[in-house]
Structure formats: C-alpha cells, structure tokens
Amino acid sequence: TIEAASAETDALLRTLSVEHAVETGRNPEDTGFPPSLARRGEVVSMKDEMTAPVRPMLRMLAAAGTLRLLIACANLVTLFLERSDARRAELQVRRALGATRRQLLRQFVVDGAVLSAAGGVAGAIVAYWMVQLVVLVVPSDVPRASEIVVSAPGLAAAIAAAVVLGVVLSVASAWR
C-alpha cells in the first residue's frame, strides 16, 4: 500500500540520515533541513502521478456526461407523460369494456419496460461506439488512453437504471 511504502521510505531516510551524520561527525538530530522537511519521504501512486495533468478534464467530461444523462431522463419524463395523455381515449374505451385498473397498469408497465430496455440497449451500443471514437481522437499525452473501455458492470447498471426509470415513469403516467 501507499502508506506502507511511505513508512518504509521514512525509515530508510532516517537510517541514511543517521549514517550520514555519523560519517560527517554531525549530531544525528541536526540534518540541516527544516523540521517539516527532515527525513520525510513521499510515495505517490503512479496512477495519481500520471493522471494529475488530465484529471480536471476527466472530471469535466464525467460531469458533462452526468448532466447529459439527467437531461435525457427529463426528456423521458415528458415523453411518457405525453404518451399517457395521447392514450387517454384508448384507456377510457378499455375501461368501459371492463378492463380493471390493474390490467391497465400492467399494460403500461410492460410497454414502459420494453421501451426503456430497448432504449438502454441502444444507448449501450452508442456508448460503445463513442468510446471507440474517443480513443481514436484523444491526445497522445493522455496516459493509458488506449485502455479506455465501456465496462460490462457499467453497461448492466445503465440498462437496469433505464428499465427501472421506464417502469417508474409508466406507473406514474398510469396513475394520472
């Protein structure tokens, strides 16, 4: 771990400082450095060191992606509510023919789940293509750019979130 490596580095620096003081005839406590800098080693992960210059850009990209997702969710809310308004006459006819509220709710939930699952899969395909495009156009000084991929757990979570959102919006629009 980083902490263990820092502790080992500190111990090594203390040992070297004492050996140097003995060889030069100095007091081992007097290193010639201010106390804040004396015998202190700093170990930083290679990942942190390599990504430090591009970290603000990566955070901005993540924030932009999140904002884009929120806008898409707001658009879905609007579309689901508009769709339920457009189907109001159909629902009234079904209700008059004897359909129960539960049957109508089930129809809305199934429609919403199928539509949102299809949208989630389409979004996953577009995400895969966009990541491939980003890898092609990213500057060469971005570390490990060739390793950028869309993760399977991330895709599964996105598709699951799309289905859950679709079902929730279907139930909300059915209650209207």
Summary of the structure (lengths in Angstrom):
residues: 176
radius of gyration: 29.7
end to end distance: 55.3
largest distance: 103.2
contacts: 404
relative contact order: 0.10
helix: 76%
strand: 0%
